[in-house]
Each structure stands twice: as C-alpha cells, then as structure tokens.
C-alpha cells in the first residue's frame, strides 16, 4: 500500500507529465531500446533487453510489441532497411 506522501508525489508527477511515473520510465526504457536497435552493431534482443532494465527478454518483446505495435526484431529490420535505402540516394 502506498503512503499518503507517495500518493501525493504520484499525483504531482501525473499532473506535471500527464502520465504515471511507471509509464514515463517505461517509455524512456523503450526509447533507449529503439536507439540500441537502430545501431549498426549486432546487439541481440536479449542483450538490449538487459541493457534497458528487463530481466526477461520475452517480457521486453511483449511490452515493446504492445506499446510500439511491432516486435523489436521487426523494428530493427524496418529501421535497417530504411537506412539502406537512405544510403543509396545521391
């Protein structure tokens, strides 16, 4: 159970940022994962999930899919395909 002070802080956070602290933090983690997925290096989904704070890669994949509408692997493939097309332009 949350203490009154904790509830008040959550309310202040929500009023300021328009979302809960948990949702805000989750969005930051997913943004960082997208940056890592877009890199040219070959980091695995398992490694990236750990780097952004998920202990279970399958939970990371499910969360990413639920919030982004595609899997991390699909994002990685889509981003790299788009990057290749940009590189080919004069």
SVG drawing of the C-alpha trace seen along z (x, -y; Angstrom):
<svg xmlns="http://www.w3.org/2000/svg" viewBox="-3 -20 32 35">
<polyline fill="none" stroke="black" stroke-width="0.4" points="0.0,0.0 1.3,-3.5 1.8,-6.0 0.0,-9.3 3.3,-11.0 3.9,-8.5 0.3,-9.0 0.8,-12.8 4.1,-12.5 2.5,-10.2 -0.4,-12.7 2.1,-15.6 4.1,-13.6 0.9,-12.7 -0.3,-16.3 3.1,-17.6 3.9,-14.9 0.5,-13.6 1.4,-10.0 2.4,-7.8 6.0,-7.6 6.0,-3.9 4.7,-4.7 7.1,-7.5 10.0,-5.4 8.8,-2.6 8.7,-5.0 12.3,-6.1 13.4,-2.4 11.7,-1.7 13.2,-4.9 16.7,-3.7 16.0,-0.2 15.0,-1.8 18.2,-3.7 20.1,-0.5 18.1,1.5 18.9,-1.2 22.7,-0.9 24.6,0.8 26.2,3.2 24.7,6.6 23.4,6.4 20.9,9.2 17.4,8.6 18.5,10.4 21.4,8.1 19.4,5.0 16.5,6.1 19.0,6.4 20.7,3.1 17.3,1.3 16.4,3.0 14.3,6.0 15.3,9.3 13.2,11.4 13.7,10.9 10.2,12.3 8.7,9.6 10.7,7.0 9.4,8.3 5.8,8.4 6.0,4.9 7.7,3.5 5.0,5.1 2.2,3.9 3.4,0.3 5.1,-0.1 2.9,2.1 5.7,4.3 8.4,6.6 11.9,5.3 13.2,7.6 10.6,6.1 11.7,2.6 15.3,3.4 14.7,4.9 12.5,1.9 15.0,-0.6 17.9,1.0 16.0,1.4 15.1,-2.3 18.7,-3.2 20.0,-1.2 17.6,-3.0 18.7,-6.4 22.4,-5.4 21.6,-4.6 20.2,-8.1 22.6,-10.5"/>
</svg>
